Amino acid sequence: MSYGAVLAAVARHLAAAYPDAPPTALAAAAGARPDPFRVLVSTIISTRTKDTVTAVASGRLLDAAPDARRLARMTEARIARLIYPAGFYRTKAANLRATARLLIERHDGGVPPGMDDLLTLPGVGRKVANLVRGLAFGLDAICVDTHVHRISNRLGWVATRDPAGTEQALMRKLPRRFWIVVNDLMVRWGQSVCTPLSPRCSGCPVVRLCPRRGVTRTR
């Protein structure tokens, strides 16, 4: 199976079906000239939060605190108010403030590109770190969330039990030129076509290339 052919077909379908769709909240946060701090903050907020909520919540916070030093001076209560109703907003407020302080103490207020450094920041796991590395620094990284994990297994690209295993398997199989884009495409695809339950296989342009592993019911 050609990975490029599948991703290209998905991209064409999404462009045709949603011509006026805005970029994802995280892509919008990155902007034309990515600001690593904006990407990091937005990505931390995005965990278990809808794109539309992430965009508004991160916009409010970043308008008030566009850099680590101003974020570190905020109280957790104010951060929480600004990012509400993002999921787990109180926990994220604590993590964001602590992260800002660590950025100042260890990295002069900047965001490090290294995986090990990013993983020391509160609220940053491999998913968040890979998104920051890919979106903010243009580094080859595969961000595996629930959509990437589910769809990669359905397509037969991998046979894994969890996102961590999927990340490692995709790194071995997927050409590096697709690493950064695969998350954005599969998130949109997973929300609109290849849904968790009863995917819309009748309208899928890559259905003939998909073994539909684990799928028991379709539309």
C-alpha positions in Angstrom: 0.0 0.0 0.0 1.3 3.5 -0.9 1.2 5.7 2.2 1.5 8.8 0.0 -1.5 7.7 -2.1 -3.7 7.2 1.0 -2.7 10.5 2.6 -3.1 12.4 -0.7 -6.6 10.9 -1.2 -7.6 11.9 2.3 -6.3 15.4 1.8 -8.1 15.8 -1.5 -11.4 14.6 0.0 -11.1 17.0 3.0 -10.3 19.9 0.7 -13.3 19.2 -1.5 -15.7 18.4 1.4 -14.7 21.3 3.6 -13.3 24.1 1.3 -13.8 26.8 3.9 -12.7 24.8 6.9 -10.3 26.8 9.1 -6.9 25.3 10.1 -6.9 23.2 13.2 -6.5 25.2 16.4 -2.9 24.1 16.7 -2.0 24.9 13.1 -3.6 28.3 13.6 -1.6 28.8 16.8 1.6 28.0 14.9 0.8 30.5 12.2 3.0 31.3 9.1 6.0 31.9 11.4 5.6 29.5 14.2 6.1 30.8 17.7 7.2 27.8 19.8 5.7 29.3 23.0 2.3 29.8 21.4 2.4 26.3 20.0 3.4 24.8 23.4 0.7 26.6 25.3 -2.1 25.8 22.8 -1.0 22.2 22.6 -1.1 21.8 26.4 -4.6 23.3 26.5 -5.7 21.1 23.6 -5.5 17.8 25.4 -9.0 16.3 25.8 -10.5 19.5 24.5 -12.3 20.2 21.2 -10.6 22.3 18.6 -13.1 25.1 18.8 -12.6 25.4 22.6 -8.8 25.2 22.3 -8.7 28.0 19.8 -10.7 30.4 21.9 -9.1 29.4 25.2 -5.6 29.6 24.0 -6.3 32.9 22.2 -7.5 34.5 25.4 -4.6 33.3 27.5 -1.9 34.2 24.9 -3.4 37.7 24.4 -2.9 38.2 28.2 0.4 36.3 28.4 2.3 36.2 25.1 5.5 34.9 26.7 6.7 32.8 29.5 7.6 35.6 31.9 4.1 37.1 31.8 2.5 33.7 32.1 4.7 32.9 35.1 3.5 36.1 36.9 -0.2 35.1 36.6 -2.0 33.3 39.3 -3.3 29.8 38.6 -6.8 31.1 39.3 -6.6 33.7 36.5 -5.1 31.2 34.1 -7.9 28.8 34.8 -10.5 31.5 34.2 -8.9 32.4 30.9 -8.8 28.9 29.5 -12.2 27.7 30.8 -14.0 25.6 29.6 -11.0 23.6 28.3 -11.0 20.1 29.8 -9.3 19.8 33.2 -8.7 23.6 33.1 -7.6 23.8 36.7 -4.9 21.1 36.3 -3.8 22.7 33.0 -3.6 26.1 34.7 -1.2 24.7 37.3 0.8 23.0 34.6 1.0 26.1 32.4 2.2 28.3 35.2 4.8 25.7 36.3 5.9 25.2 32.7 6.4 28.9 32.3 8.6 29.1 35.4 10.7 26.1 34.2 11.2 27.7 30.8 12.5 30.8 32.5 14.8 28.9 35.0 16.2 26.4 32.5 15.8 27.9 29.0 15.9 31.7 29.4 12.1 31.8 28.7 12.4 30.0 25.4 10.9 26.6 24.4 13.5 23.9 23.8 13.2 21.7 20.7 14.6 18.5 22.3 12.3 15.7 23.3 14.0 15.1 26.6 13.8 18.7 27.6 10.1 19.0 26.5 9.2 15.9 28.5 10.4 17.6 31.7 7.7 20.2 31.4 4.5 19.7 33.4 1.6 18.7 31.2 3.9 17.6 28.3 3.8 14.0 27.2 5.1 12.5 23.9 2.0 13.6 22.0 2.4 17.2 23.1 6.2 17.1 22.6 5.9 15.7 19.1 3.3 18.4 18.1 5.6 21.1 19.4 8.6 19.7 17.6 6.7 19.3 14.3 4.6 22.5 14.3 7.0 24.9 16.0 10.4 23.7 14.9 9.7 21.7 11.7 11.4 18.7 13.1 10.4 15.2 11.8 8.0 14.0 14.5 4.9 11.8 14.5 2.2 12.9 16.9 0.0 9.9 17.7 -3.4 10.7 19.3 -6.5 8.5 19.3 -7.3 9.2 15.7 -3.9 8.3 14.4 -3.7 5.2 16.5 -7.2 4.0 15.4 -6.9 4.8 11.7 -3.3 3.4 11.4 -4.5 0.1 12.8 -7.7 0.0 10.6 -5.6 0.6 7.5 -3.3 -2.2 8.5 -0.2 0.1 8.6 0.4 -1.1 12.2 -0.8 -3.7 14.6 -0.4 -2.0 18.0 -2.2 -1.7 21.3 -1.5 1.8 22.3 -0.4 5.2 20.9 3.2 4.7 22.1 3.5 1.5 20.2 1.9 3.2 17.2 4.4 6.0 17.2 7.3 3.6 17.2 5.8 1.5 14.5 4.9 4.4 12.2 8.4 5.8 12.6 9.7 2.5 11.2 7.2 2.4 8.3 6.1 5.8 7.3 8.4 7.9 5.1 9.8 10.9 7.0 8.2 13.4 4.6 4.8 12.4 6.0 5.6 12.5 9.7 4.5 16.0 10.4 1.3 16.1 8.3 -0.1 12.7 9.2 -1.6 13.9 12.5 -3.5 16.9 11.1 -4.9 14.8 8.2 -5.9 11.9 10.4 -7.5 14.0 13.1 -9.7 15.7 10.5 -10.4 12.3 8.9 -11.2 10.6 12.2 -13.6 13.4 13.1 -15.5 13.4 9.8 -15.2 10.0 8.1 -13.2 7.3 9.9 -15.1 7.8 13.2 -14.6 5.6 16.2 -17.9 3.8 15.9 -19.6 3.0 12.6 -17.2 4.8 10.2 -18.5 6.3 7.0 -16.9 3.7 4.7 -19.5 4.3 1.9 -18.0 7.8 1.4 -14.4 6.9 1.9 -12.1 7.4 -1.2 -9.6 4.9 0.2 -12.0 2.1 1.2 -10.5 -0.2 -1.5 -7.1 0.2 0.1 -8.3 -0.4 3.7 -8.7 -3.8 5.2 -10.9 -2.2 7.9 -9.3 -4.1 10.7 -11.3 -4.1 13.9 -14.4 -2.6 12.2 -17.6 -4.4 12.8 -20.2 -1.9 11.6 -20.0 0.8 8.9 -22.2 3.4 7.3 
